[in-house]
Amino acid sequence: MSSVSIHHARYEIRFRSLFQEGRGLAFPCDAQGHVNLDDLSDAARNNYLYARALVGREFATPAVHQSDIH
């Protein structure tokens, strides 16, 4: 395992709205974009599944970013 992959950065996966500039949804994830559904509240889980289902119709393809919140 390389030292580059060993860090404690936090990530989030962002679903940008296709129709409302500056709007979208973001969820905590790992560096590969995997979201732990068990860690989400019921409302957040529903929003995540909604965003995933509507990629290309309401949301852009999601992108993983380092979280602004540490």
N, C-alpha and C positions, 0 to 999 in steps of 0.2 A: 504494500500500500504506500503510495507516495505521500510526502508531507503536505502537498498541496490539497489533498482531499481530506486531511485531518484538520478541521477547524470548526468553530461553533457558530458560524454565520447562520442567520435565520433567513428564510426565503418565503416568498408568497407567489402564488399563481394569480395572475390578473387577467380578467375577462373584460376587455374594453368594449363599450357600447358602440355599435355601428352607426347609431342614429343621433346620439346625444354626446357631443364633444365634452370630454372631461368626466364622463359617467362610466360606471362599470362596477364590477364586483371583484374582490380580492380575498384569498383564503390562504392560511398558513400551509406550507408544504416543505418538502425536502428539496435538495438541489436539483433533483431530476423532475420535480413537479408532482410528486406523489402526495396526495392529501390523505391524512388519516381521518376517515369519516367518523370514527369513534370519538375523536377529540372535539368534533364540532357540535354545537348546540343543534337542536332539532331545526330551528329556523335557518341557521347557517348551512346545515346539510341539505335542506330543501333548496336553498338558493344556489348552492354549488351544483346540485344535480340539474336544476333548471338551466343554469348558465351552460353547463356541458351539453345539454340537449339542444340548445339553441345557438351553438357556434355556427357561424355562417349565415344565420337568419337574423339574430338580434345582437350577437356578440362576435367580435373578431377572434381568431385563433388565439388561445391563451398563451401568455408568455411568463416565464419564471424570472423574478427579479429578487435581488437582495432586499430584504424588508427594511423599511425606514425606521421601524420600531425595534429597538434592541432590548 
